[in-house]
Amino acid sequence: MKFFATAAKGTEPALRDELRELQLPGVRADRGGVHFEGEAIAAYRACLWSRVALRVLSPLATFEAPDEAGVYEGVHAVDLDAVLDPTRTLVVTAACRSSRLTHSGYLCQLTKDAVVDRIRTRRGARPSVDKRDADVHLFLHLAKDVGTLYLDFAGHSLHERGLRMPGAEAPLRETLAAAVVRYSGWDRESPFVDPACGSGTLLLEAGLWARRVAPGLSREHFGFERWVGFGDAERRRLDELKAEARALERPSAPPLIGRDVAEDALALARQSARRANVSLRLEVGALGDAEIADAGAVVANPPYGRRLARPAELGRDLARLVDRHAQAHVALLLAEDQPLARTRRRPEPPRSLFNGDIPCVLRTWSPLAPLP
Ligand SMILES: C[S@@+](CC[C@H](N)C(=O)[O-])C[C@H]1O[C@@H](n2cnc3c(N)ncnc32)[C@H](O)[C@@H]1O
């Protein structure tokens, strides 16, 4: 089978490296995600282990779709008996670019109609739609008038790990945080510091990665577990993968140190850490004063936008932070227009990333070699 794991723009290289480490065959980065191949179990592994992927899609059919009839007939021809029957629910999402049909809501409707019409004709009853918690998630992608219907193995997006406390202000998505931690160059052995940690997403992702905890272990279920064809053999295979993952876990992570000016954010970080069984050292304080002598990585997503009164002052604090931690990897995820004062260290080439739809830049510095 062929698969496409989707990822936020700019995080594709992190996902590619991660899927290569899982030793999945045919790994190749593309725009918006990473291709790989294998049997269904390869998709199970990606769902269980990927920290960066949002979804794991498998193409079911590709067809000419210059108009409404093309979409309907293309989808209608697809046999979904292995996943969907009249007792189950479905949801369809769609995206289109450079095509005559331009309304994704209409594409969802057409796709859903074609799927349920086929099942009703053959089975005498039809599955219903559940937009909140469907058993089967389908995705239609239309590009240059060619449609591809995908089956989504993950179901709900993989960033929903089920660990984080709700209520945080401007939290990073877990999947973006995982990519940022990877891009920072941290070795997973030395102390990891987030001096503006908010609800602690970067610290949590760092801790889970260092402890080799498979992020999918905390999920209630994956989409594929609710398909018609997910029987005893498939359940056994998934259980084996989970048992293997648990056996690989390390009991502890290196020190994970968080600081923030907002005590309520630190309280959320503390609660999420308890849920995730990750231990954090948290302190109230400003990032401008942070100085952790043995830090291996200093990684942060400082405040931006409306919440920020004095961007130039923050820019000076950040530059000081970089220079004070000369022996550490430093990675700062900043709004594109955040000024940064001059640093004594030379930055690596910046990476463009998106925090939701906010264009950001990830600036990184490698450790200076210690003086002889
Ligand atoms: C964009 S949020 C970080 C979100 C965090 N990565 C998360 O996922 O929850 C920025 C954080 O910086 C904190 N902050 C603002 N000014 C600060 C300062 N001078 N020193 C330290 N933290 C600061 C805010 O309280 C906020 O929690």
The ligand as an SDF file (V2000), in Angstrom:
LIG
                    3D

 27 29  0  0  0  0  0  0  0  0999 V2000
    3.3880   32.0010   22.7910 C   0  0  0  0  0  0  0  0  0  0  0  0
    3.3480   31.6560   24.4740 S   0  0  0  0  0  0  0  0  0  0  0  0
    4.2290   30.1500   24.6470 C   0  0  0  0  0  0  0  0  0  0  0  0
    3.3230   28.9960   24.4300 C   0  0  0  0  0  0  0  0  0  0  0  0
    3.9590   27.6870   24.7680 C   0  0  0  0  0  0  0  0  0  0  0  0
    4.9770   27.3080   23.8140 N   0  0  0  0  0  0  0  0  0  0  0  0
    2.8610   26.6420   24.8600 C   0  0  0  0  0  0  0  0  0  0  0  0
    2.8060   25.7750   23.9850 O   0  0  0  0  0  0  0  0  0  0  0  0
    2.0300   26.7310   25.7560 O   0  0  0  0  0  0  0  0  0  0  0  0
    4.4810   32.7930   25.1350 C   0  0  0  0  0  0  0  0  0  0  0  0
    4.6860   32.7210   26.6350 C   0  0  0  0  0  0  0  0  0  0  0  0
    5.6590   33.6780   27.0190 O   0  0  0  0  0  0  0  0  0  0  0  0
    5.3350   34.1630   28.2780 C   0  0  0  0  0  0  0  0  0  0  0  0
    6.0750   35.4360   28.4510 N   0  0  0  0  0  0  0  0  0  0  0  0
    5.7550   36.6910   28.0730 C   0  0  0  0  0  0  0  0  0  0  0  0
    6.7390   37.5600   28.3760 N   0  0  0  0  0  0  0  0  0  0  0  0
    7.7070   36.8120   28.9760 C   0  0  0  0  0  0  0  0  0  0  0  0
    8.9840   37.1180   29.5220 C   0  0  0  0  0  0  0  0  0  0  0  0
    9.4720   38.3390   29.5030 N   0  0  0  0  0  0  0  0  0  0  0  0
    9.6950   36.1230   30.0870 N   0  0  0  0  0  0  0  0  0  0  0  0
    9.2190   34.8500   30.1130 C   0  0  0  0  0  0  0  0  0  0  0  0
    8.0240   34.5010   29.6020 N   0  0  0  0  0  0  0  0  0  0  0  0
    7.2820   35.4640   29.0460 C   0  0  0  0  0  0  0  0  0  0  0  0
    3.8330   34.2850   28.2700 C   0  0  0  0  0  0  0  0  0  0  0  0
    3.3220   34.2570   29.5950 O   0  0  0  0  0  0  0  0  0  0  0  0
    3.4370   33.0540   27.4480 C   0  0  0  0  0  0  0  0  0  0  0  0
    3.1620   31.9650   28.2930 O   0  0  0  0  0  0  0  0  0  0  0  0
  1  2  1  0
  2  3  1  0
  2 10  1  0
  3  4  1  0
  4  5  1  0
  5  6  1  0
  5  7  1  0
  7  8  2  0
  7  9  1  0
 10 11  1  0
 11 12  1  0
 11 26  1  0
 12 13  1  0
 13 14  1  0
 13 24  1  0
 14 15  1  0
 14 23  1  0
 15 16  2  0
 16 17  1  0
 17 18  1  0
 17 23  2  0
 18 19  1  0
 18 20  2  0
 20 21  1  0
 21 22  2  0
 22 23  1  0
 24 25  1  0
 24 26  1  0
 26 27  1  0
M  CHG  2   2   1   9  -1
M  END
$$$$
